């Protein structure tokens, strides 16, 4: 069968602000976006009463039924009075045809719910914290948080969600626990979300490994891309054959600069065919002055990179947002359109606070200057 050649006329890039800081929510952060096979898209964000991880936080959702071209009005997906409700993680289950959704409250309890109607409605939240106590055998955590962003379903049906754990002392205000020191692991389900189990904790190679995203490898294993606070300011990666146990010792990727920030990673094609993985993170490598005491640098110049060799090299890159920009999450529509949901815009209340949660829609022709295409 003949394959259509990439055409520059097919390239497109567009973006739209989905959520914005207002009088009710002084901070809009933490993107989570998921495309479904019927062109439904779920965009979920953390809406905060003040710019703080310990604010009164609700999870808001906007839903699209046409691949992100138009959006329904925001609805509250999860809330818990004056408590923290954060770290949204969404996964499409191709076996049971449901959306799995996880989040945490007060960084100490993990909740799960699902939707069987493309996100129109979700079932009652079920707490799964007690299913995760096996972590205590190896690490006496009192802070736990999934994701954020999307989780994955492996080819064998296993659902994998990265988590980070912390022995967190009370902070100076006395109303919350610190996020350091921290370690990384996964939780997983082999029965389509009915029960959850603990994976192995990764070797504690780099300082404060925490917010992590998973991507399935071409050989059926799983790669983790891990935020960390190593002075080299590079993303760390680790590999597991089964996506849960025997993780390799994390190593830094020289090409993947990070100002210490959550990044998104997404497989958009694999073997047979051509292996393609996307990576999105602020590439502000020219601004090296620490902005905070834990070493974080300026977050701006949000950049998408493309690898054809399972993340060994990243020969293609393009800037999505040159100004202040931070966390991102990506998903893929059935027609090959890539959606990237990300924080951006200036907000003076906090050095890492942003004004908007934005969704960019683009395709491989735009990213590669018509050098590649997902069209068959």
C-alpha positions as CSV (number, residue, x, y, z in Angstrom):
1,X,0.0,0.0,0.0
2,X,1.3,3.5,-0.9
3,X,1.7,5.9,2.0
4,X,1.0,9.6,1.6
5,X,4.1,11.8,1.8
6,X,4.1,14.6,4.4
7,X,2.8,17.9,3.1
8,X,3.6,21.3,4.6
9,X,0.0,22.3,3.7
10,X,-1.2,19.7,6.2
11,X,0.7,21.2,9.1
12,X,-1.3,23.1,11.8
13,X,-0.8,24.5,15.2
14,X,-3.5,26.3,17.3
15,X,-4.0,27.0,21.0
16,X,-6.8,28.0,23.3
17,X,-6.9,29.0,27.0
18,X,-9.3,26.6,28.8
19,X,-9.0,27.9,32.4
20,X,-7.9,31.2,33.8
21,X,-7.2,32.7,37.2
22,X,-10.2,34.6,38.6
23,X,-11.7,36.0,41.8
24,X,-12.6,32.4,43.0
25,X,-9.5,30.6,41.9
26,X,-6.2,32.5,42.4
27,X,-4.1,29.7,40.9
28,X,-4.8,27.3,38.1
29,X,-2.3,24.5,37.9
30,X,-1.6,20.8,37.2
31,X,-2.7,19.7,33.7
32,X,-4.3,16.3,33.0
33,X,-5.7,15.6,29.5
34,X,-7.0,12.4,28.0
35,X,-8.3,11.7,24.4
36,X,-10.8,8.9,23.9
37,X,-11.4,6.8,20.8
38,X,-14.7,8.6,20.1
39,X,-12.9,12.0,19.9
40,X,-14.0,13.0,23.4
41,X,-11.3,14.9,25.3
42,X,-11.3,15.4,29.0
43,X,-9.2,18.3,30.3
44,X,-8.8,18.4,34.1
45,X,-7.0,21.0,36.3
46,X,-6.3,21.9,39.9
47,X,-8.2,25.1,40.8
48,X,-6.7,26.7,44.0
49,X,-8.0,29.3,46.4
50,X,-4.5,30.7,46.8
51,X,-1.1,30.0,45.1
52,X,-0.2,27.1,47.3
53,X,0.0,23.3,47.3
54,X,-1.9,23.5,50.5
55,X,-4.8,25.7,49.4
56,X,-8.4,24.8,49.3
57,X,-8.3,22.9,45.9
58,X,-11.0,21.6,43.6
59,X,-10.5,19.6,40.4
60,X,-12.3,21.2,37.5
61,X,-13.0,19.5,34.2
62,X,-13.9,20.7,30.7
63,X,-15.1,18.1,28.2
64,X,-14.9,18.2,24.4
65,X,-16.8,15.9,22.0
66,X,-15.0,17.0,18.8
67,X,-11.4,16.5,19.4
68,X,-10.7,19.7,21.4
69,X,-12.2,22.1,18.8
70,X,-15.0,23.2,21.2
71,X,-15.4,22.7,24.9
72,X,-18.2,22.4,27.4
73,X,-18.3,24.7,30.4
74,X,-16.2,23.7,33.5
75,X,-17.6,21.4,36.1
76,X,-16.3,20.3,39.5
77,X,-15.0,16.8,39.1
78,X,-13.8,16.3,42.7
79,X,-13.8,18.4,45.9
80,X,-13.5,17.8,49.6
81,X,-14.6,20.9,51.6
82,X,-11.6,22.9,52.6
83,X,-9.1,20.1,51.9
84,X,-6.5,19.7,49.2
85,X,-7.8,17.7,46.2
86,X,-5.0,17.4,43.6
87,X,-2.8,15.3,41.4
88,X,-5.3,14.3,38.8
89,X,-4.4,11.1,36.7
90,X,-6.6,9.8,33.9
91,X,-6.2,6.6,31.9
92,X,-8.3,5.1,29.0
93,X,-8.9,1.4,29.4
94,X,-9.1,-0.2,26.0
95,X,-10.2,-3.5,27.4
96,X,-13.1,-2.5,29.6
97,X,-13.9,0.8,27.7
98,X,-13.8,3.0,30.8
99,X,-11.9,6.0,32.0
100,X,-10.0,5.4,35.2
101,X,-9.3,8.5,37.3
102,X,-7.2,8.9,40.4
103,X,-6.4,11.8,42.8
104,X,-5.2,12.5,46.3
105,X,-6.5,14.5,49.2
106,X,-4.2,16.3,51.7
107,X,-1.3,14.3,50.2
108,X,-2.2,11.4,52.4
109,X,-5.2,9.6,50.9
110,X,-5.6,8.3,47.3
111,X,-9.0,8.0,45.6
112,X,-10.2,6.2,42.5
113,X,-13.3,6.6,40.3
114,X,-14.3,5.6,36.8
115,X,-16.6,6.7,33.9
116,X,-18.2,4.3,31.4
117,X,-19.8,7.1,29.3
118,X,-16.8,9.1,28.0
119,X,-16.6,11.3,31.0
120,X,-20.2,12.5,31.1
121,X,-20.6,11.0,34.5
122,X,-18.2,9.4,37.0
123,X,-19.0,6.9,39.7
124,X,-18.6,7.5,43.5
125,X,-15.0,8.0,44.6
126,X,-13.5,5.0,46.3
127,X,-10.5,5.4,48.7
128,X,-7.7,3.0,47.8
129,X,-5.1,4.2,50.3
130,X,-5.4,1.0,52.4
131,X,-4.5,-1.0,49.3
132,X,-1.2,0.9,49.2
133,X,0.1,0.2,52.7
134,X,2.6,-2.3,51.3
135,X,4.9,0.6,50.6
136,X,5.3,1.0,54.4
137,X,7.4,-2.2,54.4
138,X,10.2,-0.3,52.6
139,X,9.5,3.4,53.2
140,X,7.6,5.0,56.1
141,X,5.8,7.6,54.1
142,X,3.2,10.0,55.3
143,X,2.9,11.9,52.0
144,X,1.6,10.1,48.8
145,X,0.6,11.6,45.5
146,X,-0.1,10.0,42.1
147,X,1.2,11.3,38.8
148,X,0.1,13.9,37.9
149,X,-1.0,13.8,34.3
150,X,-1.9,10.6,32.5
151,X,-1.2,7.0,33.4
152,X,-0.9,4.2,30.9
153,X,-2.4,0.8,30.0
154,X,0.2,-1.7,28.9
155,X,-0.4,-4.1,25.9
156,X,-1.1,-6.9,28.4
157,X,-3.9,-4.8,30.1
158,X,-1.9,-3.7,33.2
159,X,-2.7,-0.2,34.3
160,X,0.3,1.7,35.6
161,X,0.2,5.0,37.5
162,X,3.4,6.6,38.9
163,X,3.4,7.8,42.5
164,X,5.8,9.6,44.7
165,X,6.2,9.2,48.5
166,X,7.7,11.4,51.1
167,X,8.5,11.4,54.8
168,X,7.2,14.8,55.2
169,X,7.5,16.9,58.4
170,X,5.0,19.6,59.2
171,X,6.0,22.8,57.5
172,X,6.5,26.1,59.3
173,X,2.8,27.1,59.1
174,X,1.8,23.8,60.7
175,X,-1.0,23.0,58.3
176,X,0.8,20.8,55.8
177,X,3.7,18.5,55.2
178,X,6.8,19.1,53.1
179,X,7.4,17.3,49.8
180,X,11.0,16.4,50.6
181,X,12.8,14.0,50.9
182,X,10.9,11.9,48.3
183,X,11.1,8.7,46.4
184,X,9.3,7.3,43.3
185,X,7.3,4.1,42.5
186,X,4.1,3.0,40.7
187,X,0.8,1.6,41.6
188,X,-0.8,-0.8,39.2
189,X,-4.0,-2.8,38.5
190,X,-4.3,-6.1,36.7
191,X,-8.1,-6.3,37.0
192,X,-9.2,-3.1,35.2
193,X,-9.1,-0.9,38.3
194,X,-11.0,-3.1,40.7
195,X,-7.9,-3.5,43.0
196,X,-4.5,-1.8,43.1
197,X,-1.1,-3.0,44.1
198,X,2.3,-1.4,45.0
199,X,5.2,-1.6,42.6
200,X,8.9,-1.6,43.7
201,X,10.3,1.7,44.9
202,X,13.0,2.9,42.5
203,X,16.7,2.9,43.6
204,X,17.1,6.2,45.4
205,X,19.8,7.4,43.0
206,X,19.0,11.1,42.7
207,X,17.9,13.7,45.2
208,X,14.1,14.0,45.7
209,X,12.8,12.0,42.8
210,X,9.1,12.7,42.6
211,X,6.6,13.7,39.9
212,X,6.9,11.0,37.2
213,X,5.3,10.0,33.9
214,X,5.2,6.5,32.4
215,X,5.5,5.5,28.7
216,X,5.4,1.9,27.4
217,X,8.5,0.7,25.6
218,X,8.5,-1.0,22.2
219,X,9.5,-4.2,23.9
220,X,6.5,-4.2,26.2
221,X,8.3,-2.8,29.2
222,X,7.8,0.6,30.8
223,X,10.1,3.7,30.9
224,X,9.7,6.3,33.7
225,X,10.7,9.9,33.2
226,X,11.4,11.3,36.6
227,X,11.6,14.8,38.1
228,X,14.5,15.1,40.4
229,X,16.7,17.8,42.1
230,X,20.1,16.6,40.9
231,X,22.5,19.6,40.3
232,X,22.8,18.5,36.6
233,X,19.2,19.6,35.9
234,X,18.4,16.7,33.7
235,X,15.5,14.3,33.5
236,X,16.1,10.9,35.0
237,X,14.8,7.6,33.4
238,X,14.4,4.1,34.7
239,X,13.1,0.9,33.1
240,X,11.1,-2.1,34.2
241,X,10.2,-5.2,32.1
242,X,6.8,-5.5,33.7
243,X,6.1,-1.9,34.6
244,X,6.1,-2.6,38.3
245,X,9.1,-4.4,39.6
246,X,12.9,-4.6,39.3
247,X,13.4,-1.0,38.1
248,X,16.8,-0.2,36.7
249,X,18.9,2.4,38.5
250,X,17.7,5.8,37.3
251,X,20.1,7.6,35.0
252,X,20.1,11.2,33.7
253,X,19.4,12.0,30.0
254,X,21.9,14.6,28.8
255,X,19.6,16.1,26.1
256,X,16.6,16.5,28.4
257,X,17.3,19.7,30.4
258,X,14.8,20.5,33.2
259,X,14.6,23.5,35.5
260,X,13.2,21.0,38.1
261,X,9.6,20.7,36.7
262,X,7.1,18.0,35.9
263,X,7.3,17.0,32.2
264,X,5.0,15.0,29.9
265,X,6.0,12.0,27.8
266,X,3.8,10.4,25.2
267,X,4.2,7.5,22.7
268,X,2.5,8.4,19.5
269,X,3.5,5.3,17.5
270,X,5.5,2.1,17.9
271,X,6.7,-1.0,16.2
272,X,5.7,-2.3,13.7
273,X,6.0,0.9,11.8
274,X,8.1,3.7,13.3
275,X,8.8,4.3,17.0
276,X,7.9,7.8,18.0
277,X,8.0,9.3,21.6
278,X,7.3,12.9,22.5
279,X,8.7,14.8,25.5
280,X,7.5,18.2,26.6
281,X,9.2,20.4,29.3
282,X,10.4,24.0,29.8
283,X,13.8,24.3,28.0
284,X,15.1,27.4,29.9
285,X,18.7,26.1,29.9
286,X,20.2,29.6,29.4
287,X,18.7,30.9,32.7
288,X,20.6,29.0,35.4
289,X,20.1,31.2,38.5
290,X,18.2,29.3,41.3
291,X,14.8,30.8,41.9
292,X,14.0,28.9,45.2
293,X,15.9,27.3,48.0
294,X,15.5,23.8,46.6
295,X,17.3,24.8,43.4
296,X,14.4,25.3,40.9
297,X,15.2,27.5,37.9
298,X,13.2,29.7,35.6
299,X,10.3,27.9,33.9
300,X,9.7,29.1,30.4
301,X,10.2,28.2,26.7
302,X,8.0,25.1,26.8
303,X,9.4,22.8,24.1
304,X,8.2,19.5,22.5
305,X,10.9,17.0,21.5
306,X,10.6,13.9,19.3
307,X,12.6,10.7,19.5
308,X,12.7,7.9,16.9
309,X,14.9,5.5,18.9
310,X,13.2,4.9,22.3
311,X,14.5,8.1,23.9
312,X,18.2,7.6,23.1
313,X,18.3,10.8,21.0
314,X,15.9,13.7,20.5
315,X,16.6,15.1,17.0
316,X,13.4,17.2,16.6
317,X,12.3,20.0,18.8
318,X,9.9,22.9,18.6
319,X,8.8,25.7,21.0
320,X,5.1,25.7,22.0
321,X,5.2,28.6,24.5
322,X,8.3,30.9,24.7
323,X,7.2,32.8,27.8
324,X,6.5,31.6,31.3
325,X,5.3,28.1,31.0
326,X,5.5,25.0,33.3
327,X,3.8,21.7,33.8
328,X,2.3,19.9,30.7
329,X,0.4,16.8,29.8
330,X,-0.1,15.3,26.3
331,X,-2.6,13.0,24.6
332,X,-3.2,11.7,21.0
333,X,-6.5,11.8,19.1
334,X,-7.5,8.9,16.8
335,X,-6.7,11.1,13.7
336,X,-3.1,11.7,14.9
337,X,-3.7,15.2,16.3
338,X,-1.5,15.8,19.4
339,X,-3.0,17.8,22.3
340,X,-0.7,19.4,24.8
341,X,-2.3,21.0,27.9
342,X,0.0,23.3,29.8
343,X,0.4,26.1,32.4
344,X,1.5,29.5,31.0
345,X,1.2,33.2,31.5
346,X,2.5,35.7,34.1
347,X,0.9,35.8,37.5
348,X,2.8,37.9,40.1
349,X,1.5,36.2,43.3
350,X,4.1,33.3,43.1
351,X,7.2,32.7,41.2
352,X,5.9,29.5,39.7
353,X,2.2,30.5,39.5
354,X,0.7,30.8,36.0
355,X,-2.4,32.6,34.8
356,X,-3.8,30.2,32.2
357,X,-4.3,26.5,31.5
358,X,-4.0,26.2,27.8
359,X,-4.4,23.5,25.2
360,X,-2.4,23.4,22.0
361,X,-3.5,21.3,19.1
362,X,-0.9,20.4,16.5
363,X,0.2,17.5,14.3
364,X,3.4,15.8,13.4
365,X,3.7,17.7,10.1
366,X,3.9,21.0,12.2
367,X,6.4,19.5,14.7
368,X,8.7,18.1,12.0
369,X,8.3,20.9,9.3
370,X,6.6,18.4,7.1
371,X,9.4,15.9,7.5
372,X,7.1,13.2,9.1
373,X,3.4,12.3,9.3
374,X,1.2,9.8,11.1
375,X,-1.1,9.6,8.0
376,X,-1.3,6.2,6.3
